[in-house]
Amino acid sequence: MSEVQEVAQDQLRSYVERVERLEEEKQTIADDIKDVYAEAKGNGFDTKVLRKVISLRKQDANERAEQDAILDLYLEALGMVVDLPKN
């Protein structure tokens, strides 16, 4: 085998091994996140809503406001708007 082929083979092996390590780390992190949600659920929190809160916190404030406005518009068009009593 030529030196060029050996170098390419070593590079390929390096890439594969790095991706494998990262995949293992990703699974560990996913398991940790699952544990946190289980802990939150055990303390009485609604994990579906918690996931939504986390999703909303990732968004830009303007993007979130725009999506909220569109959602309100769609809900109103479908007659699904519930007016909350004002104090």
Buried (B, 14 or more C-beta within 10 A) or exposed (E): EEEEEEEEEEEEEEEEEEEEEEEEEEEEEEEEEEEEBEEBEEEEEEEEEBEEEEEEEEEEEEEBEEEEEEEEEEEEEEEEEEEEEEE
